């Protein structure tokens, strides 16, 4: 006798209702595809059973033994219903989409900076982002507000600062914040990600940027964030000529495999 026939006969005898051979189903009782922090309402078909258990990605959801489940995490959901260990039915799976825009693990901001340093920070790459809003505690935004890249001038006093980014996309809003240590403790001052040598500054003729060993990408921005000059695969040193720029304040960004640092310079 097959297990299906065995279960049907048991339920007919005990419950006057067969333990159906039809696979149980799940009803999605709310919009599927919600923002992180919200939930999707799932209803399982109980049929005739003594036991009910929800699963997510093939793993039991602890304490989820009711026919109704508020799913707060994305993944594949299904449930099993049973009379006993010999009579079990498992539903089809349904996909629940919880939209998370920013995963803090994907943020690669440097969390140490020298007091008074200017630094460039980039938003995590996500094609779903439609707007950006940066906030700073312990410094000021020099350029790049409402864009994926922001230049921050940190305060000259040592201490703990903070950088936050709020993004929107697909109808959701998400935020990530990280503390920034302005003591510079532990920083290797020979490392270009913490120190840029530009001499002389202000620039009145030609100034030299000392890069040290290795390969660097150097960009010069105006205070609106527009790139005015770019030097790729630079090494040793490069020259900044005042005749290439109008009088004013500019931001220089130096990047290597070790990170990115920025500093301001003045052209007269």
N, C-alpha and C positions, 0 to 999 in steps of 0.2 A: 504494500500500500504506500502511495506517495505521501510525502509530508503534507502537501497541500490538501489531499483528500482527508488525511488524518485530522488536520486542524479544522476543516470544514465540518466534519462529523462531530467533533468535540463541541464546537460552538452551536451547532444545531441542537445538540442534546441538552446543553447547559443553558444557552442564552436564547434559543429559538431563533437564532440569526447567524448565518454562516460567517466564518472568518474569511472574508472575501479574498479570492485569488487576484483581485484587481489591485494594482500597486497604489498605495496611499498617495495623496497629493497635498501640495502646499499652496495656500492662498496668500498672496502678497497684499496685505491690507492697507498699505500706504505707498507713497511714491518711492520707487526704488531708485536710488541715486541721490543721496542726501549729503549734507555737509557734515564734517567731523563734529562730533558732539550731539548730533541728532540720531535718530534711530529709525529702523524700518520694521514695520509691524507684520509678523508672520503668523499664520494660523495653519495648524496641521489638522488633517482629517483624522479624528480619533478612531472611527470605526468601532469594533468590539474589541476591547483590549483591557488588560490589567496593568500594563506598563507602557510608559511613553518617555522617550529620550531624544532630545535635540542633539545634533552634531554639527560642527563647523570644520570644514576641510578634513573630514574623516575622523575628527577627535570629539569625544563627548564634551558637551558644554556643561560645566558643573552646575548642578541644581536646576537645570532646564528640563523639568519633567511635566510641564503643563502643555496644553495644546496651543497656547499662545506664547510667542516669544518676541521681545523687543530686541532686535539685532542692532548692536552698537559698533560692530566691527565688520569690515568687508570680508567676503569670502563665499565659499560654497556651503549652503545649509541644506540639511535633510534631517529626517527623524525616523526613528524605529518605533513600532508599536508591537506589543507582544501579549500573548496569553501566559506563556511561560517560556523557558529556554528552548522548547521544541517548536514553538509556533511564533515566528517573528516575521514581520513585514517591514521593509525599508522603503521610504519614499524616494522619488526622483530628487535630484538636487536643484536648487535655485540659487542664482548668483545674486548676492547683495553688494551693492556698490556704495561704499562710504567714501566720499570725496575728501581726501587730505591733500591740501595744496603744498604745505611746507613740512618736510621731515627734518627735524633738527639734526639728524645724523648726516644729512646732505649739505649742511652749512659748513663751509671750510674757512670761515673768518679766522684771522690771527687774533688770539685773545690776549696778547701782550703788545704793548706799544710804549715807546718812550714818551714821557710828558712833553707836550708841545708839538708832537709829531703830527704830520698830515698823512692820512692813510686812505687808500681806496678799498672799498668793500663791494663785492658783487653778490647779487641775488642768486639763489639756486636756479639752475636752468629748468624752466617748465613752460611748455608752449601754451598752457591753459591760463597763465597769468595775464590779466588785463590791466591792472594798475598796481602801483607801488607807492608806499608811504613810509619814509624813514624817520626814526626818532632817535635822539641822542641825549644821554645824560652824562655830563662831564666833558662836553665839547660842543662844537657847532658844525653845522653842515655848510661846507664851502660851495659845493656844486653837486648836481645830479639828483636833487629831490624829484620824486615821481618818475624816476628812470631805474633800470636794473643795476646801475652802478653809481655809487655815491662817494664823494670825497669828504672826509671828516677831519677837522682840525681839533685835536684833543687839547684839553686844558694843560697849562704848564705845570700845575701842582700835581705831585704824585697822589695816587688814590685809586679807587675802584670806580670805573665808569660803566656805561651800558649802551649797547647798540640794539635797536629793535627795527624790524621790518614787518609791515602789514601789507599783505597782498590780497587781491580779489581775483576771482575767476570762476566761471561756470556757476555763477550765482552764490558762491561761497566766499567767506572771508577767513583768513588764517594769519597767525602772527608767530614770529620767532624772535626771541631776545637772548642775547649772550652778554655776560659780564666781560669788561675789558680792563685788564690790569695795567695801570699807567705807571707802575714803578720801573718797568724795564728790567726787573731782576731776572737774572738767568740769561739775558740776551747777550749774544756774542757781538760786540761792537764792530768786529771785522766783517760781520755778515751783512750783506747789502740790504736785507729785508728790514734791518733796524736802523741803518745809518746811510745817508747819502751825502757825499762830500761835493759841494758846489762852491768853487772859489774863483773870483770873488762874487759875493752876493750882497748888495744889488749888482746887477750886470750893467756895466756902462760901455763895455767894448766886447771882449771875448772872455767867457768864463769856461773853466774846465770842470767836467764831471768825472770824478775818479770812480771807476767801477770795480776795480780789483780783478781777480782771476775768475774765469768762467764766462758764460754767454748770457747776455741780458737783452731785454726789450725795454726801450726807453720811450716814453710818450710825454709830450708837453700839451697841457690843456689850458684854455682860458677859464675864467671863473664860471662860465655857463656850462662847462663840461665838453666844449667842442675841442676835438683833437687838432692841434696846429702843426705838430711835428712828430715824426715817429722814426726811431732807429731800431732796426731788428738785428739780432745776432751781434750786438755790440760787445766789445771787450776792452779791457784796459782803461780807456778814457774816451770821452767825446767832448766836443766843443759846442757851447751855446753862444751864438752871436747876437748881440743886442740889435743889430740892424735888421734881423729877421722878424722882429716883433715891435709892436707899438708899445709906448710907455705904459706900464701897468703891472698888475700882479698875476702870476701864472703858477700852475701846479705841474711839477714834474713827477712822473711815476716810473719807478724802476722795478722790473719783474725778472725773477729767475725761477728755477725749479724749487728754490727754498721759500719763495713767497713774493709779496709785493709791498713796497713802501713808497711813500710820497713825501714831497717837501714843497714848500712855496719858495718862489724867488721873484725878485722885483727887477723890472727893466726900466732904466731911466734914459 
